[in-house]
């Protein structure tokens, strides 16, 4: 039988800790669920994998956007208006992938945008 960590890696997560951080459940709880509530365990792993992939895709898009913004010579106000306005990567990603803002940690995604701005 596979371990919880093996299932996590098979789902595209780097390790079981990533699922723990995304889901808010301890590694011990995830291990227990594999043994006692396998449907719950696999649902959490599947959801964690989707969130992990989404975050990484958004990070990659923000990196491209950061390089584009650097070439534009925008003021701080213009950068903020662009990043959270017409160039809102998070909003575009969610809309293009039919993901409701209620289904994600929007604050965490906005923090990625603020981090990108801080890197400029």
Backbone torsions as a table, in degrees:
resi	resn	phi	psi	omega
1	UNK	NA	142.1	179.5
2	UNK	-74.0	152.6	174.7
3	UNK	-84.7	166.6	177.6
4	UNK	-60.1	-40.4	179.6
5	UNK	-63.9	-38.1	178.7
6	UNK	-66.0	-40.3	176.4
7	UNK	-63.8	-40.5	179.3
8	UNK	-61.6	-46.4	179.7
9	UNK	-64.4	-39.8	178.6
10	UNK	-61.7	-30.4	-179.7
11	UNK	-82.9	-2.5	177.4
12	UNK	100.7	6.7	176.7
13	UNK	-88.6	150.1	-179.9
14	UNK	-69.7	-28.3	-179.4
15	UNK	-169.3	176.5	-179.7
16	UNK	-70.6	-28.6	178.8
17	UNK	-59.4	-36.1	178.7
18	UNK	-60.5	-42.7	177.9
19	UNK	-66.3	-37.7	178.1
20	UNK	-61.8	-44.8	-179.5
21	UNK	-66.8	-40.0	-178.4
22	UNK	-71.6	-42.8	-175.1
23	UNK	-84.2	-21.3	-176.1
24	UNK	81.7	5.6	177.9
25	UNK	-98.5	146.3	-179.4
26	UNK	-71.1	159.3	176.6
27	UNK	-60.9	-39.1	178.9
28	UNK	-61.7	-42.8	178.1
29	UNK	-62.1	-43.4	179.0
30	UNK	-61.6	-43.3	176.9
31	UNK	-61.4	-42.3	178.5
32	UNK	-63.0	-42.0	-179.7
33	UNK	-63.6	-35.9	177.5
34	UNK	-57.8	-41.2	-177.7
35	UNK	-81.0	-36.5	-171.5
36	UNK	-108.8	-25.0	-179.2
37	UNK	-140.2	67.1	-174.0
38	UNK	-59.3	-32.9	179.1
39	UNK	-64.2	-43.7	178.7
40	UNK	-63.7	-46.2	179.9
41	UNK	-56.3	-50.9	-176.6
42	UNK	-67.1	-33.1	176.0
43	UNK	-64.8	-42.7	179.7
44	UNK	-66.4	-42.5	179.1
45	UNK	-63.2	-43.9	-179.9
46	UNK	-62.5	-45.5	179.4
47	UNK	-65.3	-42.3	178.9
48	UNK	-60.8	-40.5	179.6
49	UNK	-63.1	-43.8	179.0
50	UNK	-62.6	-43.7	-180.0
51	UNK	-66.0	-43.2	179.4
52	UNK	-59.1	-46.0	179.3
53	UNK	-64.9	-40.9	179.4
54	UNK	-61.7	-47.1	-179.3
55	UNK	-60.6	-42.9	179.8
56	UNK	-67.1	-36.5	176.9
57	UNK	-66.9	-41.2	178.6
58	UNK	-65.8	-40.7	177.3
59	UNK	-59.1	-42.5	179.5
60	UNK	-65.0	-42.0	178.5
61	UNK	-64.7	-39.0	178.6
62	UNK	-66.9	-33.6	177.7
63	UNK	-64.9	-41.9	176.5
64	UNK	-63.7	-45.3	-179.8
65	UNK	-61.7	-40.1	179.0
66	UNK	-59.5	-43.8	178.7
67	UNK	-65.4	-38.2	177.0
68	UNK	-64.6	-43.0	-179.0
69	UNK	-64.5	-39.2	179.0
70	UNK	-57.7	-36.2	-178.4
71	UNK	-76.7	-14.6	-176.0
72	UNK	-87.3	-16.4	-177.3
73	UNK	54.2	53.9	-179.2
74	UNK	-89.9	154.1	172.1
75	UNK	-74.2	167.5	179.2
76	UNK	-58.8	-43.1	179.4
77	UNK	-63.8	-42.1	179.0
78	UNK	-64.8	-38.6	178.0
79	UNK	-61.5	-49.4	179.8
80	UNK	-60.8	-43.4	178.6
81	UNK	-62.3	-37.8	-179.5
82	UNK	-72.4	-49.3	-175.3
83	UNK	-63.7	-37.6	-178.3
84	UNK	-103.6	9.0	178.1
85	UNK	-118.3	-116.9	-174.8
86	UNK	-63.3	-25.9	-179.1
87	UNK	-100.8	24.7	-175.6
88	UNK	-69.3	96.6	-178.0
89	UNK	-59.5	-43.4	-178.1
90	UNK	-61.6	-49.6	-179.3
91	UNK	-61.9	-44.4	179.1
92	UNK	-62.3	-43.2	-179.5
93	UNK	-61.6	-49.2	-179.2
94	UNK	-61.0	-45.0	179.8
95	UNK	-63.9	-44.8	-177.8
96	UNK	-67.5	-22.6	-179.0
97	UNK	-108.9	14.0	178.3
98	UNK	50.5	46.8	179.0
99	UNK	-108.6	126.4	178.5
100	UNK	-76.8	144.3	176.0
101	UNK	-60.8	-23.8	178.9
102	UNK	-72.0	-18.1	-176.5
103	UNK	-93.8	1.3	-177.9
104	UNK	-132.2	165.6	173.5
105	UNK	-87.6	87.6	-174.6
106	UNK	-61.2	-35.1	179.4
107	UNK	-61.7	-41.3	178.2
108	UNK	-64.0	-40.1	179.6
109	UNK	-68.8	-38.9	176.8
110	UNK	-65.7	-35.0	176.5
111	UNK	-61.4	-35.0	176.2
112	UNK	-62.7	-41.3	178.7
113	UNK	-64.9	-43.7	179.2
114	UNK	-63.9	-38.1	177.2
115	UNK	-62.8	-39.2	177.9
116	UNK	-63.6	-42.5	179.5
117	UNK	-63.7	-42.4	179.3
118	UNK	-61.3	-29.5	-179.7
119	UNK	-75.5	-14.8	-177.4
120	UNK	-70.2	NA	NA
